[in-house]
Amino acid sequence: MKFVVLIPARLSASRLPRKPLLDLAGIPMVVRVAQRAQLSQASHIVVATDSLEIMQACERFGIQSILTRADHPSGSDRLAEATNLLGLPNDAIVVNVQGDEPLIDPHNINAVAQLLNDHPACAVSTLADPINSLEEWQSPHCVKVVLNAQSQAMYFSRASIPHFREGQANQLPPYPVYRHVGLYAYRCDFLKIYPTLAPSPAEKAEALEQLRVLWHGYSIAVHISDIPSAAGVDTPADLERVRQLLSPPK
């Protein structure tokens, strides 16, 4: 099985300005992400960006990058343009690794690619972790996913789903519940179609673009990871935590 990793990276960010270029123990964040992806089985790793500055940072560390438009509304739209610029065939598998995941596990990258390869009826695959924390279960910042018998996504939500009708407010349900992790593999032909799909009402309500895939009748296979997924970098506190983890011991 062959697959390509594409890493969307835009320079502007509201909470952490110039996030892809933030220093993590001497290496820009987006380069750290690409280096983790290089430990996977991907045949190519490419950063898709709207910034010449990001391209220059990638070049200094030997990371391939391509320049895409600056007006893409989402990372998936940016990747759709990148597949065309790279001339990828329609049957190629593309793994979307977010540019703010410097601790991503390469085994999970392999897993979502393999899952999509093994499920030809699905257009997309993604990752989920078991939820073991009441705080996480109740948090709207933790996106939950409900699966069917074939381990395909039925719905994603910021709410605590499926609701435990007989439970108490301060306890986890007695059945498995899952946190969605934003790591995706796409079939290239679907990725090219995605920007033409209209947003769904549920997507607008939840602010979750993966609901557009389900709304239009496409299937999403879900890999339940046995390797806990490291949190990405969204806040200054996240940045400091990752810097401490990556800094050499004194």
C-alpha positions, -999 to +999 in steps of 0.1 A: +000+000+000+012+035-009+000+068+005+010+104+006+010+127+036-001+163+029+003+189+057-018+220+053-001+251+068-013+287+067+006+315+082-023+334+098-038+321+130-060+339+155-048+324+188-011+317+180+001+341+153+026+325+128+019+291+144+036+269+117+069+288+122+069+288+160+102+275+174+101+240+190+136+233+204+153+249+174+129+236+147+098+252+133+066+235+142+055+226+107+089+210+102+085+190+134+052+177+121+068+167+087+096+149+105+071+129+125+053+120+093+087+109+078+087+081+104+055+067+089+053+045+058+042+074+035+059+075+001+059+113+001+054+141+027+045+175+013+036+207+031+008+226+013+010+263+023+000+298+014+033+313+026+067+317+009+082+320+044+069+286+054+082+272+021+117+286+029+116+271+064+107+237+049+135+240+024+161+246+051+153+213+066+148+193+034+110+192+035+091+193+002+064+220+000+041+236-025+024+270-027-014+270-027-039+298-027-044+319+004-083+320+002-091+284+011-118+281+038-104+249+052-074+226+052-094+200+031-099+226+004-062+234+004-054+197+001-077+194-029-057+221-047-025+203-036-035+170-052-041+188-085-007+206-083+011+173-075-008+154-102-019+127-079-040+099-095-077+096-084-070+063-066-042+077-045-047+077-007-039+110+009-034+114+047-041+149+060-018+155+090-025+188+107+003+213+108+000+218+146+005+181+156+043+180+163+039+149+186+017+128+162+024+091+163+035+077+129+017+044+136-016+062+137-008+078+103-002+043+089-033+030+106-058+055+089-042+049+055-044+011+059-080+013+071-090+033+040-071+009+018-090-020+034-125-004+031-130+005-006-166+015+001-155+044+023-143+078+010-126+088+042-110+073+073-102+088+106-091+081+141-107+079+175-096+073+211-115+058+240-128+084+265-118+076+300-122+111+316-155+126+328-141+160+321-134+151+285-167+134+281-186+165+292-164+191+273-177+206+241-141+210+230-138+172+229-156+160+197-173+126+202-181+100+174-207+073+174-200+042+153-221+016+136-214-022+136-189-018+108-169+008+128-181+036+105-191+070+118-228+076+123-224+111+138-199+135+153-208+160+180-195+183+206-223+170+229-218+139+250-232+112+227-247+086+228-266+101+257-268+077+288-304+081+298-302+062+330-269+077+341-260+104+366-245+137+355-212+129+373-204+095+357-192+081+324-215+057+306-209+020+311-205+014+274-174+026+252-174+062+242-150+077+218-131+110+212-126+119+176-090+128+166-086+151+136-064+128+115-079+119+081-071+097+051-090+105+018-093+089-015-079+115-039-110+115-062-132+123-032-108+150-020-112+167-054-150+166-050-152+178-014-148+216-021-179+214-044-201+199-017-225+223+001-220+227+039-247+208+059-269+223+086-254+200+112-219+211+102-228+247+106-244+240+140-215+219+154-187+237+135-175+203+124-167+200+086-166+161+087-204+162+090-205+175+054-191+141+043-219+122+061-246+146+050-238+139+014-239+102+018-202+093+020-189+068+045-161+074+071-142+044+085-129+049+120-098+034+135-099+030+173-064+037+184-046+017+210-020+045+211-033+076+230-031+106+207-010+135+218-028+169+219-020+194+193-009+230+198-039+254+199-030+277+229+000+293+245-002+267+272-001+239+246+030+255+231+048+257+264+039+221+272+053+208+238+084+230+241+092+214+275+087+179+261+110+185+231+137+205+249+168+184+257+174+176+294+196+201+313 
